Amino acid sequence: MSEMFRVSESGQAAGRIRELIRRIAVEVFGTTESEVPIPGFTVFTDRRLDDPLAGIRAALLMRSVAEAQLYDYARSARAAGKSWDEIGAVLSLPTGGVPVGEAAFDWLVCGRGPDPEREGIRSFRTPSAFWRCATCGEQVTDDGPFESHPTDNETGHTDTCNRHRADVAAWAQRTGWTD
């Protein structure tokens, strides 16, 4: 294939997602498709949904599922030892002046999207994420990256959890804290 016509992997994935949304509109929301000519061409046609609202419903469903997957994968990333800052960096969130890890937690766990108008707004009680630590195997309650000491952010690790001990040691070194 010529370099001029090569489609990037993300472009190919986007095409597959568009096709899936179209199929959901037809199969789940009951619309039909028509072949329509592409303006300026005599041979080429395009498929169009007869009811574009079914396309909107399908796209909304896809968005809801994708957002749930973001949360699930963020929990898996935390269980695998990734920080909220690392997750936030992957999400490329506008932070509005808050640390990127806090913005990621606010969006994925608290349901407060990346909206600059809500800068600094927090509810009295912050929701928690729950995941199983890949190091100690225990269920961890993750209250987000809002407090400085790792024990204030995560509870549930065993006393001998090497991951949690490493987090506490890194915090102590950063802050100059000693026992």
Disulfide bonds with the S-S distance in Angstrom:
none
